[in-house]
Amino acid sequence: MIRLRENTDLREMTTFGLPAMCGRLVEFSDPVNDLPELDRRGLLDRAVLLGGGSNMLFTAPAPALTVIHPANDSITVDKTPDGQAIVTADAAVVLDGLCHTASQLGLWGLENLSGIPGHIGGAAVQNVGAYGVELADLVDSVTCYSRKNHRFVTYSKEDCQYGYRDSIFKHQEPDELLVVCRVTLRLQATPRLRLGYKGLYDTLCERYSLDRGNPQQYNITELLKAGISPLSVRESVMSLRDSKLPAPSETGSAGSFFKNPVVAAETLEAIISRWKEKSGPAAPPLPYHMLPGGTAKLSAAWLIDKAGCKPFTEGGAALWQTQPLVIVNLSGEATGADVVRLEKAVISQVESVFGVTLTPEVIHI
Ligand SMILES: Cc1cc2nc3c(=O)[nH]c(=O)nc-3n(C[C@H](O)[C@H](O)[C@H](O)COP(=O)(O)OP(=O)(O)OC[C@H]3O[C@@H](n4cnc5c(N)ncnc54)[C@H](O)[C@@H]3O)c2cc1C
């Protein structure tokens, strides 16, 4: 079914809760019939997709913009004889609801991604990640409607070209518009723990009163004997998230506003020397994580904090004090323009202290 509304404010459909006027909102629930129909009527031309609206910033009113909002939300689960489960979820399935369903069924894979707002369609575009897992680790295929080719296309995981918060769906030609309709995931019916994130491992050891042991060798056997399950990992993830991130129901945000910068090894040395020079010998060492291929990932939150940005505000927009990577609609009355001013102020301050240019993770419209 197709539902069309003119001149709509999308404020309630985005987690930032900022004013977001668009010229036309088109919702559909039956991709097979509705998308070719919308295509024929030219409604997919230069349109923008909106899923759960948890990673989008509408910077200004957009009276000429058409926004397409999938509303199809069925799930199927097929267990295979080799201990896997093929889970197929329509684009508008709520990611956290899917994490809950899979965990309740005893399926491993999605539990570390618990608590991330938004829909599975948006998650497959953004390649969401948390606590050592990215959606790409679980994707089997993604089915889309291509406006350019006027047909449905299924992308294998390799076709999706997943990277850090990146996928082929973020690099489309202006006339292309790939509408993600369905995502197929491969989950495991047998235990497959991902405990590389130390905070999560520590929380689970506490929960099961286990000795953390040698940090290089996780006590996975002991955790399994103690009865660890996808549901208990999910609960631990949720409690870790609650302690750091704003609850979307209380404070508007789009989660991490900036990406963690990835720099070449020589650039890393220059950044470290610059930081030592600026801050003196007693300064805390700059944290980084070496990646395969010799590049280094820096912590954007640490850079923002140490550059002194935490007190910055612009209109109703501010940084979340326990996680300054998150820009929040603190007053509830912020505008897209406030957020953009704050974003620019943070980028400029981090650049002047570290010589590193932050790039936003949040999609700007
Ligand atoms: C409090 C909070 C915490 C968060 N924590 C995390 C976290 O831990 N890890 C993480 O990775 N992210 C996190 N996020 C960011 C966000 O939740 C994810 O990026 C999420 O997957 C976006 O999904 P969505 O459905 O809301 O997409 P939207 O925000 O609606 O859209 C995101 C992008 O995907 C496109 N898109 C959406 N649906 C479709 C579709 N069906 N077809 C084609 N394109 C589409 C949009 O056009 C846009 O470009 C957090 C956000 C908030 C508010």
The ligand as a MOL file (V3000), in Angstrom:
LIG
                    3D

  0  0  0     0  0            999 V3000
M  V30 BEGIN CTAB
M  V30 COUNTS 53 58 0 0 0
M  V30 BEGIN ATOM
M  V30 1 C 21.2290 6.8330 20.6080 0
M  V30 2 C 21.8290 6.2680 19.3530 0
M  V30 3 C 22.7980 5.2790 19.4300 0
M  V30 4 C 23.3700 4.7490 18.2710 0
M  V30 5 N 24.3250 3.7720 18.3950 0
M  V30 6 C 24.9180 3.2650 17.2900 0
M  V30 7 C 25.9230 2.2440 17.4150 0
M  V30 8 O 26.2300 1.7730 18.4970 0
M  V30 9 N 26.5250 1.7970 16.2640 0
M  V30 10 C 26.1740 2.2810 15.0240 0
M  V30 11 O 26.7580 1.8330 14.0240 0
M  V30 12 N 25.2060 3.2310 14.8910 0
M  V30 13 C 24.5740 3.7290 15.9930 0
M  V30 14 N 23.6200 4.7100 15.8520 0
M  V30 15 C 23.2900 5.2270 14.5100 0
M  V30 16 C 22.0490 4.5990 13.8280 0
M  V30 17 O 21.2120 3.9980 14.7950 0
M  V30 18 C 22.4030 3.5810 12.7610 0
M  V30 19 O 23.1890 4.1380 11.7470 0
M  V30 20 C 21.1270 2.9440 12.1480 0
M  V30 21 O 21.4290 1.7460 11.5400 0
M  V30 22 C 20.4390 3.8040 11.0970 0
M  V30 23 O 19.2570 3.1200 10.7060 0
M  V30 24 P 17.9420 3.9170 10.3820 0
M  V30 25 O 16.9120 2.9480 9.9690 0
M  V30 26 O 17.5930 4.8270 11.5030 0
M  V30 27 O 18.4540 4.7290 9.1190 0
M  V30 28 P 18.2000 6.2580 8.7540 0
M  V30 29 O 18.8230 7.1430 9.7810 0
M  V30 30 O 16.7740 6.4810 8.4590 0
M  V30 31 O 19.0510 6.3460 7.4140 0
M  V30 32 C 20.4500 6.2100 7.4020 0
M  V30 33 C 20.9230 6.1620 5.9420 0
M  V30 34 O 20.4400 4.9860 5.3150 0
M  V30 35 C 19.5890 5.3190 4.2040 0
M  V30 36 N 18.4870 4.3530 4.2350 0
M  V30 37 C 17.6580 4.0810 5.2650 0
M  V30 38 N 16.8020 3.1000 4.9310 0
M  V30 39 C 17.0900 2.7570 3.6530 0
M  V30 40 C 16.5580 1.8050 2.7360 0
M  V30 41 N 15.5540 0.9940 3.0500 0
M  V30 42 N 17.1160 1.7300 1.5020 0
M  V30 43 C 18.1330 2.5400 1.1330 0
M  V30 44 N 18.6690 3.4530 1.9580 0
M  V30 45 C 18.1660 3.5600 3.2050 0
M  V30 46 C 19.1460 6.7530 4.4460 0
M  V30 47 O 18.8190 7.4200 3.2250 0
M  V30 48 C 20.3890 7.3260 5.0960 0
M  V30 49 O 21.3440 7.6270 4.1040 0
M  V30 50 C 22.9870 5.2350 17.0010 0
M  V30 51 C 22.0000 6.2310 16.9140 0
M  V30 52 C 21.4150 6.7360 18.0610 0
M  V30 53 C 20.3470 7.7780 17.9580 0
M  V30 END ATOM
M  V30 BEGIN BOND
M  V30 1 1 1 2
M  V30 2 1 2 3
M  V30 3 2 2 52
M  V30 4 2 3 4
M  V30 5 1 4 5
M  V30 6 1 4 50
M  V30 7 2 5 6
M  V30 8 1 6 7
M  V30 9 1 6 13
M  V30 10 2 7 8
M  V30 11 1 7 9
M  V30 12 1 9 10
M  V30 13 2 10 11
M  V30 14 1 10 12
M  V30 15 2 12 13
M  V30 16 1 13 14
M  V30 17 1 14 15
M  V30 18 1 14 50
M  V30 19 1 15 16
M  V30 20 1 16 17
M  V30 21 1 16 18
M  V30 22 1 18 19
M  V30 23 1 18 20
M  V30 24 1 20 21
M  V30 25 1 20 22
M  V30 26 1 22 23
M  V30 27 1 23 24
M  V30 28 2 24 25
M  V30 29 1 24 26
M  V30 30 1 24 27
M  V30 31 1 27 28
M  V30 32 2 28 29
M  V30 33 1 28 30
M  V30 34 1 28 31
M  V30 35 1 31 32
M  V30 36 1 32 33
M  V30 37 1 33 34
M  V30 38 1 33 48
M  V30 39 1 34 35
M  V30 40 1 35 36
M  V30 41 1 35 46
M  V30 42 1 36 37
M  V30 43 1 36 45
M  V30 44 2 37 38
M  V30 45 1 38 39
M  V30 46 1 39 40
M  V30 47 2 39 45
M  V30 48 1 40 41
M  V30 49 2 40 42
M  V30 50 1 42 43
M  V30 51 2 43 44
M  V30 52 1 44 45
M  V30 53 1 46 47
M  V30 54 1 46 48
M  V30 55 1 48 49
M  V30 56 2 50 51
M  V30 57 1 51 52
M  V30 58 1 52 53
M  V30 END BOND
M  V30 END CTAB
M  END
